[in-house]
Amino acid sequence: MSHVATSVALPVVHPRYQRSPKAHVYVANFQDTALSVECGRARCYPGLVGDAPDTRALYLIGAELLESAHSIVDLGCGAGLGTAELATRFAKVGAVDGDPGSVQFVRQYLSRAPHVDVFQATLGAGVEPAFRHDAGCLVDVLGHSLSPVDVLRAAHRWISDSGRLFLAEPRAYPSQALIPPALRAFTRPSLKQLLLRSGWEVDSWLDDLGNFVACLAVPSKDGGWLWLERGDRAHRDGNASSALEAYATAAKRGSAALGTEALLGCAEVHSARGELDAACRCLLDAAQTSPGHPRALAGLAEVSLIADDPRQALSLAVRALETDPCDARAVQAMASAADRLDQPEAFASWRIANGLAPAELSSAFEVSRLAAAQGEIPYAIWVMERVRAFRDDLNADFYVTLAWLYAAHGRFGQARLEGELARIKAPDSSAVSELWAYLATAPSPS
C-alpha cells in the first residue's frame, strides 16, 4: 500500500496570531475568543513553526489505513491539526486531550465541523466515555506521558472491541537529544512490549516513515492483560500481596509472552520489598521463558551490580541491547558496569543513557560527575540544568550537586540560590550543611 495521501478542504477557522512579550508565546485571536498558546515541543499549532513536528502526513496515512471506519477518535489531539484531517474523511470524529488550553483551541479551530466532538480528559485517568469509536489515532503522545502503558490501556475505553488503533511515535536513537516535555522515544521492540502489556496486538508495522515508528494495532484476544493491569495498579498503591496475586492470575490466563510480563511485575514487587532472591528467580524465569527480553536481562544486570559482579552485569546488559539498542535500563546497567570496571567507554555510555531518559536523575548525576572529573564543568552544569526542563519534583541531592558545580565554576551567587533550595528541601541534611559551610567561606558578590 502506498503511504501517500493528500489533504482536502478542511473545516477549520484559522486564528490571527499576535506575539506576546514572553518567548514562544502567542495570542491566537478567533472571532470571539483570544487564547494564549505556546509554540514549543508539546504541540504544533496551525500557522506557527516550533519544535513540535507537523504530524499531518501521519494522520493521512492513518486515515487511509482506517478508511473503513465510520467513527474515529484522535487520542491526544493537541492543537487539532491531525483532527482536522480526520474530520474530512470520517462521519463522526472525537478529539481528546488533557490540556484545557488545547481543548479550547481545538473547539475554536474546528467550530465549523459539527461532527467533531472535543473532550477534555487525561488519558490513563480512568475516564469512561459514553461512546466508543470504530478506530483511533495515537500520534506523538506516548513520549509525553509519565506512564505510556496506562495511555494505551485507556485507549480501549475509547475504541470498540472490534476497532483498530493507528499508533505513531518518534523513533529512538542512541544519539538522540529530546526536547522537553518529550520524555522518551521508541523502538519497535519497546512499542511491541507496551502494546502487549496494554492489551493490543500489532496487526502490521509501517516502513519508511523517517523519524517515526508506526503500526496498526488491534485489541488483543488474550484477556490476561487485564490482570496485568490490576497487578500494576496494586503495586503502585503499595498492595504487594494483591499485586502478586494478580500477576499470578495473568500468568495462568495469559499467553507465554504475557506470563513473562507478569514475572517481571512480580520481580519489581519483590525488589521493592527487599526480597532480592525472589526477584532474581522471577527475572531468571522471565529470561528463560522469553530469551533476549530486554527488561528481563536488564533486571538481571541490575541484580549482578548489587551482587558486585560488574562483568556479569556488562554481559547481560549487552545481550539486552542486542534486542533493543535503546533500552534505557540496559544502557544504564551497561554504563554502571563499565564505570566500575574503569572502562573508558563509561562516560559515553552514561551520556547515551542520559539522552535516552533525560528526566532520569541517576544518569544525570553520573554524567555530570564524570564530566566534572574530566574538567568539563560547563557541560556538567548543562546536564543538570537540562533536567529541570523535564521535571520539577527535584530533591535536595539535585540542588546540592548543582550548587557544587556552580561553585566549581566560580558562580557563587547561583550556588547560593541552589543551596537555599536544598536547605528548604532537607534542612537537616549533612550534605546541605557541608555545602553551606563551604559557601560561607566563598567570595560574596561585590
C-alpha positions, 0 to 999 in steps of 0.5 A: 500500500502506498503511504501517500495521501493528500489533504482536502478542504478542511473545516477549520477557522484559522486564528490571527496570531499576535506575539506576546512579550514572553518567548514562544508565546502567542495570542491566537485571536478567533472571532470571539475568543483570544487564547494564549498558546505556546509554540514549543515541543508539546504541540504544533499549532496551525500557522506557527513553526516550533519544535513540535513536528507537523504530524499531518502526513501521519494522520493521512496515512492513518486515515487511509489505513482506517478508511473503513471506519465510520467513527474515529477518535484522535487520542491526544489531539493537541492543537487539532491539526491531525483532527482536522484531517480526520474530520474530512474523511470520517462521519463522526470524529472525537478529539481528546486531550488533557490540556484545557488550553488545547481543548479550547483551541481545538473547539475554536479551530474546528467550530465549523465541523459539527461532527467533531466532538472535543473532550477534555480528559487525561488519558490513563485517568480512568475516564469512561466515555459514553461512546466508543469509536470504530478506530483511533489515532495515537500520534506523538503522545506516548513520549509525553506521558509519565506512564505510556502503558496506562495511555494505551490501556485507556485507549480501549475505553475509547475504541470498540472491541472490534476497532483498530488503533493507528499508533505513531511515535518518534523513533529512538536513537542512541544519539538522540537529544529530546526536547522537553516535555518529550520524555522518551522515544521508541523502538519497535521492540519497546512499542511491541512490549507496551502494546502487549502489556496494554492489551493490543496486538500489532496487526502490521508495522509501517516502513519508511516513515523517517523519524517515526515508528508506526503500526496498526494495532488491534485489541488483543484476544488474550484477556490476561492483560487485564490482570496485568493491569490490576497487578500494576495498579496494586503495586503502585498503591503499595498492595504487594500481596494483591499485586502478586496475586494478580500477576499470578492470575495473568500468568495462568490466563495469559499467553507465554509472552504475557506470563513473562510480563507478569514475572517481571511485575512480580520481580519489581514487587519483590525488589521493592520489598527487599526480597532480592532472591525472589526477584532474581528467580522471577527475572531468571524465569522471565529470561528463560521463558522469553530469551533476549527480553530486554527488561528481563536481562536488564533486571538481571544486570541490575541484580549482578551490580548489587551482587558486585559482579560488574562483568556479569552485569556488562554481559547481560546488559549487552545481550539486552541491547542486542534486542533493543539498542535503546533500552534505557535500563540496559544502557544504564546497567551497561554504563554502571558496569563499565564505570566500575570496571574503569572502562573508558567507554563509561562516560559515553555510555552514561551520556547515551543513557542520559539522552535516552531518559533525560528526566532520569536523575541517576544518569544525570548525576553520573554524567555530570560527575564524570564530566566534572572529573574530566574538567568539563564543568560547563557541560556538567552544569548543562546536564543538570540544568537540562533536567529541570526542563523535564521535571520539577519534583527535584530533591535536595541531592539535585540542588546540592550537586548543582550548587557544587558545580556552580561553585566549581565554576566560580558562580557563587551567587547561583550556588547560593540560590541552589543551596537555599533550595536544598536547605528548604528541601532537607534542612537537616541534611549533612550534605546541605550543611557541608555545602553551606559551610563551604559557601560561607567561606566563598567570595560574596558578590561585590 
